[in-house]
């Protein structure tokens, strides 16, 4: 949880976690920083894609832990770095609610989605049946609903993303979209997940 607390603690409690106790270097905090950082936000945004599993570090390593694969978890197109464990989202949101109590404003799940291998171009009339993405999104929407049922005030859930796009260091090699984008022509073709998510939204509004 230290990765999340580095961001959440100063905003919601006005103090950073004790990283030096974990063998990490002290944080460079200037006078007046925490007063500005801890101004209460209207909501707390959570971008969630996957959990991170750690183990004891090898001697002499730069961090007090090593990142390791999550045992038994299926993965997205990013491989072992992005395991699929929806219940981890439930656990994270409930932990936030219990840890920060009344200091936690309403939560917005501002990004959640998965990349899977897909062709760069589609034949005329071809559509992508991305059942793996549908399963991922269904699991994580249900995970957010479980957290809400446990008392977490969740105001919004947003899929990442509507269309395939440029993904940081991975460029156009990772496709997150509900709609396929031919990066040469710019043509957009809705995937099966597009229709599925539309039905989810329509059902939530009925």
Secondary structure, DSSP 8 states (H G I E B T S, - for coil): -HHHHHHHHHHHTSS---GGGGT-------TTHHHHHTS--S-EEEE-S---EEEE--TT-SSSEEEE--TT--EETTEEEEE--THHHHHHHHHHHHHHGGG---EEEEE--------SS--TT-----HHHHHHHHHHHHHHHHHHHTT--EEEE--S-SB----GGGTTS----SEEE-TTT--EEE-HHHHHHHHHHHHHH-
